[in-house]
Amino acid sequence: MRRSVLRLTLAKPAARIALVLVVIIVALASFGPLFSPYAFDEIVGAPFATITHEHWLGTDFLGRDTFSRFLYGGRTVLVVALCATVAAYVVAVPLGIYAGLRRGPLDIFLIAR
């Protein structure tokens, strides 16, 4: 009986832990602003305040909550990473197929790199 690659991968404990961590990070980045205690640009305390029960990661140089800014920034990081991946596939796959089928100077140039 053939087993899928996903099933074989998830049979390993380290892979399951990694998958759970990735899901948590993506969920936190996607829904972070819903759980953020403050707005990302709201000044809530003294500049460079240390970690407290109100400010889990302290405050930045203007007194904004660093944890809230972290949660708001996660969505942007995911969008930029997704756009970069899609752009790489849109450019690299057709270029690789063309170079592999034509076997010309472009193929030699890409292999040399």
C-alpha positions as CSV (number, residue, x, y, z in Angstrom):
1,M,0.0,0.0,0.0
2,R,1.4,3.4,-1.0
3,R,1.5,6.1,1.6
4,S,1.4,9.7,0.8
5,V,4.4,12.0,1.3
6,L,2.4,14.0,3.8
7,R,1.5,11.0,5.8
8,L,5.1,9.8,5.9
9,T,6.3,13.3,6.9
10,L,3.7,13.7,9.6
11,A,4.7,10.3,11.1
12,K,7.7,12.0,12.5
13,P,7.3,13.9,15.8
14,A,9.5,16.7,14.7
15,A,7.5,17.3,11.6
16,R,4.2,17.5,13.6
17,I,5.8,20.0,16.0
18,A,7.0,22.1,13.1
19,L,3.6,22.0,11.4
20,V,1.9,23.1,14.7
21,L,4.4,26.0,15.1
22,V,3.9,27.1,11.5
23,V,0.1,27.1,11.9
24,I,0.4,29.1,15.1
25,I,2.6,31.7,13.5
26,V,0.5,32.1,10.4
27,A,-2.7,32.3,12.5
28,L,-1.1,34.9,14.8
29,A,0.1,36.9,11.9
30,S,-3.2,36.7,10.1
31,F,-5.5,37.4,13.0
32,G,-3.0,39.4,15.2
33,P,-4.7,42.7,15.0
34,L,-7.9,41.1,16.5
35,F,-5.9,40.1,19.6
36,S,-3.8,43.2,19.8
37,P,-4.3,45.1,23.0
38,Y,-3.5,48.5,21.4
39,A,-3.5,50.1,18.0
40,F,-0.2,49.8,16.3
41,D,0.4,53.6,16.3
42,E,-1.0,54.4,19.8
43,I,1.4,55.8,22.3
44,V,0.7,53.9,25.5
45,G,3.6,54.4,27.8
46,A,7.0,55.9,28.4
47,P,9.7,55.3,25.7
48,F,11.8,52.2,26.1
49,A,9.7,50.9,29.0
50,T,10.6,47.4,30.1
51,I,8.5,44.3,29.9
52,T,5.4,44.5,32.2
53,H,2.1,42.7,32.5
54,E,0.6,45.5,30.3
55,H,3.4,45.6,27.7
56,W,4.6,42.1,27.0
57,L,7.5,43.2,24.9
58,G,7.9,46.6,26.3
59,T,7.6,49.9,24.4
60,D,9.6,51.4,21.5
61,F,11.4,54.7,21.3
62,L,8.0,56.6,21.0
63,G,6.2,54.7,23.8
64,R,4.2,52.4,21.4
65,D,3.4,48.9,22.5
66,T,6.0,46.6,20.8
67,F,3.8,43.5,21.0
68,S,0.9,45.3,19.3
69,R,3.3,46.4,16.5
70,F,4.6,42.9,16.2
71,L,1.1,41.5,15.7
72,Y,0.1,44.2,13.1
73,G,3.4,43.7,11.2
74,G,3.0,39.9,10.8
75,R,0.3,40.3,8.2
76,T,2.5,42.5,6.1
77,V,5.4,40.0,6.3
78,L,3.1,37.2,5.2
79,V,1.8,39.2,2.2
80,V,5.3,40.2,1.1
81,A,6.6,36.6,1.4
82,L,3.6,35.3,-0.6
83,C,4.1,37.9,-3.3
84,A,7.8,37.2,-3.6
85,T,7.1,33.5,-3.8
86,V,4.5,33.9,-6.5
87,A,6.7,36.3,-8.5
88,A,9.6,33.9,-8.3
89,Y,7.4,31.0,-9.6
90,V,5.9,33.2,-12.3
91,V,9.3,34.2,-13.6
92,A,11.4,31.1,-12.8
93,V,9.1,28.3,-14.0
94,P,8.5,29.6,-17.5
95,L,12.2,30.6,-17.9
96,G,13.4,27.2,-16.8
97,I,11.0,25.4,-19.1
98,Y,12.0,27.5,-22.0
99,A,15.7,27.1,-21.3
100,G,15.4,23.4,-20.8
101,L,13.4,22.8,-24.0
102,R,15.4,25.2,-26.3
103,R,19.0,24.1,-25.1
104,G,20.6,27.4,-26.2
105,P,22.7,30.1,-24.7
106,L,20.1,30.8,-22.0
107,D,20.3,27.2,-20.9
108,I,24.1,27.4,-20.6
109,F,23.9,30.7,-18.8
110,L,21.4,29.3,-16.2
111,I,23.4,26.1,-15.7
112,A,26.6,28.1,-15.1
113,R,25.0,30.1,-12.3
